[in-house]
Amino acid sequence: MIHLQCAHCGCRLRVSDTHTDKEGRCPRCKSMLIVPPATGTQDAPTLSDLPDWSAPAQAVPSEIQADEVTTSGAEPDRPSSLAEVMEESRFPWFLDALAYPVSSSGAVNIAVFVLVPQLVAFVIRLLTRFITSALPLGGAGYLTTLLTAPFYIIFACYICYYVAHCVIDSSRGHRRASDIQITGELSIGDLVSQTLLLVATVAIACWPVAVYYVLTERADAWYWLLGAGGVFFLPMSFLAGAIFDSFDALNPLLIVQSIGRTFVPYCGLVLFFLALTGLAAVVIPRVPIWSYLRSAAQLYLLLVLANSVGRFYWRNRERLDWGV
């Protein structure tokens, strides 16, 4: 008979010397044990009977905590939604932002955003051929426009809703695009209100240059100065609107104060935002490729922009101190 003592929990065991140089597990803490060579030979129970020789099995601290959670039905303390522990990237933030749509959810949503309008347009062309003879003088065109306009409006609102979701998802530390987790019924009103909020975030930053151009119809130095100011304020305005999900967040004082708290990293965000916007609006439309590929590339960059804005909040949330 060989006497052992577990190095982890301290319990004493008796093991038959027929199991020397073999491995077993402590019946209390389940740690691995190695039976040393025997010094004598006696008849004894086998290794399979180890649970009967030890003290009553007790759970280790991790098991006790798990049992308490199971029996009480309560969940262990978790960090808040904006303080989740996320794995940080080993690459610079702008390279990580470019990889944000590279996920199954990002690929599926981009494909839906590109292919569904193409499919609807194909069906409408077929329908127009059948009803043109019955509705002369352009009546078929008016009818198909009336039928498809609500669809395109709702579809565009859903794209805006998903972009806002990407901003919020990135602001919580997530590095890849995810699906929208719908906890309740998503109504058309939610889509429209979210779209109006995003439009307002652009309007609050760009209204000075728009008003100046309407009144003067000149693209002089003041026009470019006001335009540059609008571009500079746009990312923070967009971020505040998406995070707070309220028109009250578009307070110019809040936007200016937030920029002042994060001025240096915010300048980097503005340059990145401007570069991708120019690439999506100026360069890609001139590339000689199929239209749906151009649309896919533009949507890809749109998700990258949403991620860069959201991740900016994640990295600077303590400086911003928005309390969300």
Secondary structure, DSSP 8 states (H G I E B T S, - for coil): -EEEE-TTT--EEEE-GGGTT-EEE-TTT--EEE----SS------GGGHHHHSS-----HHHHHHHHHHHH--------GGG------SS-HHHHHHTTT-SHHHHHHHHHHHHHHHHHHHHHHHHHHHHTTTSTTTHHHHHHHHHHHHHHHHHHHHHHHHHHHHHHHHHTT--S-------S---HHHHHHHHHHHHHHHHHHHHHHHHHHHHH---SHHHHHHHHHHHHHHHHHHHHHHHH-SGGGG-HHHHHHHHHHTHHHHHHHHHHHHHHHHIIIIIGGGS-S-HHHHHHHHHHHHHHHHHHHHHHHHHHHHHH----
